[in-house]
Amino acid sequence: MDMISDFDLTGSNTFGLKSSARRAVIVDDPEMLPALAHESAASGLPLRILGGGSNVVLNERLEAIVALMRIGGRQVVRRTESETIVTAGAGENWHDFVSWTVAEGVPGLENLAGIPGTVGAAPIQNIGAYGAQLSDFFLSLEAFDLKDGVVRTFDAAACRFAYRQSHFKAEPGRHVILSVTLALPTVWRAKRDYAGLDLLPEQASAQEVLDHVVALRASKLPDWRTLGNAGSFFHNPVVSAEKAAEIAGAPRYPQPDGTVKLSAGWLIEQCGLKGFRLGPAGTYARHALVLVNHGGATSTDIAALANHTRDKVRERFGVELVQEPIAF
Ligand SMILES: Cc1cc2nc3c(=O)[nH]c(=O)nc-3n(C[C@H](O)[C@H](O)[C@H](O)COP(=O)(O)OP(=O)(O)OC[C@H]3O[C@@H](n4cnc5c(N)ncnc54)[C@H](O)[C@@H]3O)c2cc1C
């Protein structure tokens, strides 16, 4: 196994945060996992799993072995009258995988186009966008259990998916996802019941929906290649109906259990923090929910801005914001 010492991770996270790891290894074969688990135990260095680095806040120095997930492969497994089963290796780029399914004549995932990162990370927070989420299509995944040293298969129930949540977030670092298998419906209709997508004609093709979603995303979010970011930095908070009623003018999204989801971006904007800057970190001028790296920021700079934002929202509205990207 080729281990690289003092590996520079600055180019391996979409925030572009300055970071390095004691050791790093490119994982392109599931068979590498047992040896890697052994190496981690023998060296006393924890194993950290990194996909596309689009949902992490990396510390300046990681005293760890960082596994850069590059396991490839994608396949149409079978087509039945009701569904088409597709599978992909954890290291496949998510957007490329979505584009490939549409090109193969297997629509369904187009609303999730343009989300950065890898297939293997998609179940971690049950990625979602434009009225769809991974769990709508999920069949199973294979993961290496670092604790017990075996490969396990998880079905949807075992993954315990919820809004930006899964079983894997509850037990971080235990399972290395190797591949993901999805079931896409054979009878397909464009899902247009989401703001912005309603502009599409009823008979829009999956490719047209995909292109439209990519264009919408580009108009709202900064391109991480030119302005480092990790997408939405805070979850939209879910509060009691009474609490929501106290906040005048807030957009409210009632939930089936009687609670109300609020817009974290709106709350931040009301605190005057849209386009705010604190050192090299800032909030995006066009979308207050996105924290950005104006150049040379470290995790300390992002943490300072995140704390400032959380404090202002708590003081003004009594609402606690929870960070979405995982710190490590
Ligand atoms: C501009 C931008 C827009 C975004 N828009 C959205 C959006 O619309 N919807 C959405 O849901 N998310 C969005 N995100 C967040 C991010 O793209 C997703 O969370 C994505 O799934 C992260 O994939 P990744 O490969 O980059 O994961 P990483 O950032 O590398 O890792 C994230 C977490 O998953 C773990 N992990 C990664 N791969 C594996 C694996 N194979 N096995 C086990 N654990 C693993 C890591 O250890 C880490 O804890 C956005 C991010 C950006 C930068």
The ligand as a Tripos MOL2 file, in Angstrom:
@<TRIPOS>MOLECULE
LIG
   53    58     1     0     0
SMALL
NO_CHARGES

@<TRIPOS>ATOM
      1 C1        -21.3300   24.2010   -3.8350 C.3       1 LIG1
      2 C2        -21.9000   23.0630   -3.0190 C.ar      1 LIG1
      3 C3        -23.2400   22.7380   -3.1490 C.ar      1 LIG1
      4 C4        -23.7870   21.6710   -2.4020 C.ar      1 LIG1
      5 N1        -25.1100   21.3820   -2.5600 N.ar      1 LIG1
      6 C5        -25.6570   20.3620   -1.8690 C.ar      1 LIG1
      7 C6        -27.0320   20.0280   -2.0570 C.ar      1 LIG1
      8 O1        -27.7360   20.6200   -2.8550 O.2       1 LIG1
      9 N2        -27.5440   19.0090   -1.3160 N.ar      1 LIG1
     10 C7        -26.7750   18.2930   -0.4320 C.ar      1 LIG1
     11 O2        -27.3050   17.3700    0.2030 O.2       1 LIG1
     12 N3        -25.4690   18.5790   -0.2420 N.ar      1 LIG1
     13 C8        -24.8810   19.5950   -0.9400 C.ar      1 LIG1
     14 N4        -23.5620   19.9060   -0.7620 N.ar      1 LIG1
     15 C9        -22.7570   19.1360    0.2210 C.3       1 LIG1
     16 C10       -21.9510   17.9790   -0.4150 C.3       1 LIG1
     17 O3        -21.8180   18.1490   -1.7930 O.3       1 LIG1
     18 C11       -22.5950   16.6140   -0.1470 C.3       1 LIG1
     19 O4        -22.7510   16.4180    1.2390 O.3       1 LIG1
     20 C12       -21.7440   15.4680   -0.7190 C.3       1 LIG1
     21 O5        -22.4470   14.2510   -0.6080 O.3       1 LIG1
     22 C13       -20.3840   15.3170   -0.0400 C.3       1 LIG1
     23 O6        -19.6290   14.4030   -0.8210 O.3       1 LIG1
     24 P1        -18.0450   14.3210   -0.6950 P.3       1 LIG1
     25 O7        -17.6020   13.1280   -1.4780 O.co2     1 LIG1
     26 O8        -17.4340   15.6090   -1.0790 O.co2     1 LIG1
     27 O9        -17.8700   14.0410    0.8610 O.3       1 LIG1
     28 P2        -16.7020   14.5710    1.8110 P.3       1 LIG1
     29 O10       -16.8580   16.0430    2.0090 O.co2     1 LIG1
     30 O11       -15.3930   14.0810    1.3350 O.co2     1 LIG1
     31 O12       -17.0950   13.8260    3.1640 O.3       1 LIG1
     32 C14       -18.2640   14.1730    3.8800 C.3       1 LIG1
     33 C15       -18.4440   13.1690    5.0090 C.3       1 LIG1
     34 O13       -18.7040   11.8710    4.4580 O.3       1 LIG1
     35 C16       -17.7110   10.9330    4.8860 C.3       1 LIG1
     36 N5        -17.4450   10.0600    3.7300 N.ar      1 LIG1
     37 C17       -17.1190   10.4270    2.4760 C.ar      1 LIG1
     38 N6        -17.0190    9.3450    1.6750 N.ar      1 LIG1
     39 C18       -17.2740    8.2670    2.4590 C.ar      1 LIG1
     40 C19       -17.3120    6.8570    2.2420 C.ar      1 LIG1
     41 N7        -17.0750    6.3190    1.0370 N.pl3     1 LIG1
     42 N8        -17.5830    6.0500    3.3070 N.ar      1 LIG1
     43 C20       -17.8430    6.5610    4.5310 C.ar      1 LIG1
     44 N9        -17.8050    7.8800    4.8000 N.ar      1 LIG1
     45 C21       -17.5450    8.7310    3.7810 C.ar      1 LIG1
     46 C22       -16.4990   11.7750    5.2780 C.3       1 LIG1
     47 O14       -15.7010   11.0840    6.2310 O.3       1 LIG1
     48 C23       -17.1680   13.0020    5.8660 C.3       1 LIG1
     49 O15       -17.5750   12.7210    7.1920 O.3       1 LIG1
     50 C24       -22.9690   20.9490   -1.4990 C.ar      1 LIG1
     51 C25       -21.6050   21.2700   -1.3910 C.ar      1 LIG1
     52 C26       -21.0760   22.3080   -2.1430 C.ar      1 LIG1
     53 C27       -19.6110   22.6270   -2.0470 C.3       1 LIG1
@<TRIPOS>BOND
     1     1     2 1
     2     2     3 ar
     3     2    52 ar
     4     3     4 ar
     5     4     5 ar
     6     4    50 ar
     7     5     6 ar
     8     6     7 ar
     9     6    13 1
    10     7     8 2
    11     7     9 ar
    12     9    10 ar
    13    10    11 2
    14    10    12 ar
    15    12    13 ar
    16    13    14 ar
    17    14    15 1
    18    14    50 ar
    19    15    16 1
    20    16    17 1
    21    16    18 1
    22    18    19 1
    23    18    20 1
    24    20    21 1
    25    20    22 1
    26    22    23 1
    27    23    24 1
    28    24    25 2
    29    24    26 1
    30    24    27 1
    31    27    28 1
    32    28    29 2
    33    28    30 1
    34    28    31 1
    35    31    32 1
    36    32    33 1
    37    33    34 1
    38    33    48 1
    39    34    35 1
    40    35    36 1
    41    35    46 1
    42    36    37 ar
    43    36    45 ar
    44    37    38 ar
    45    38    39 ar
    46    39    40 ar
    47    39    45 ar
    48    40    41 1
    49    40    42 ar
    50    42    43 ar
    51    43    44 ar
    52    44    45 ar
    53    46    47 1
    54    46    48 1
    55    48    49 1
    56    50    51 ar
    57    51    52 ar
    58    52    53 1
@<TRIPOS>SUBSTRUCTURE
     1 LIG1         1 GROUP 0 **** ****
